[in-house]
Amino acid sequence: MWVWLLRRIGQVLPTLFILSILIFGLQQLMPGDPALILAGEERGDPQVLAQIRAELRLDRPIHEQYLYWIGNVLTGDFGFSWRIRMPVSQLILDKLPVTAQLAAMSFIIAVLIGVPAGILSAVKRDQPTDWAANGVALFGISTPNFWLGIMMILFFSVELGWLPPSGYVPLTEDFWQSIATTIMPAFVLGTGVASVLMRHTRAAMLTALSQDYVRTARAKGLRERVVVWKHALRNALIPVVTLGAIEFGRLLAGAVLTEQVFTIPGFGKLIVDAVFNRDYPVVQGVVLATALIFVLLSLVADLLYMAINPRLRQA
């Protein structure tokens, strides 16, 4: 196990290195000059612009800028935000709990809806239950998040007055108020992920149910519930776990439109503001942190494979 884990980490490090080059290099292609934005009313003064570029090391060759940035990152220093003069690591730590809570709630909703619906759809193939589940999944995939969010605000907040229309309250301040402010955006995000999980779970279950070991289990006289849940589902979960890790990572990366509709101060809003203001250190820090989250989730998914299928532990 430890040898495998060290081997996987050894494979991940070159990936992160290449990603850091892409993150830094592609950002240099963005139009606009950060010095002009930071100069404000003095943007016409060449001396002021030259001083800002020197302070931010924008006057150095791009390879020197990259080496300076990646050297600081390796020590845990993501730099300072050029716009609000705060450490990027502090901004990430402030916004990550918000996005993590929203992502976790969305993912729980998605799993509770999508996986059982996919199993039921596969077991009841070509029956009304299957058609209904596929129709609901198609609706969930096709419906824009911002439209569903606005409709939920109009119904649950404006018409019924059950939930606050926007804003965010941390869990540490008021648990139930925090749930109330995040349940609607979590449901909006969760329904889209649930639709994807449902379709993949259905496809994986249909493949598993057609295998010889399932037919053998049925021939032995095992109950259909045992055949489905113990034999077919366990093997069908491997591709679903992969998809789940990817979708959870995508949720942690920030849902820009949903966060804007519900005024959630998470990763999505942070990176959008940073892009518009050419705040390079924030963009680089958030994107690199997101890439690291995806890599860690990939490792977690691999560990779950071994828990689901013991034969993989011998590979």
Summary of the structure (lengths in Angstrom):
residues: 315
radius of gyration: 23.9
end to end distance: 10.3
largest distance: 85.3
contacts: 980
relative contact order: 0.13
helix: 78%
strand: 1%
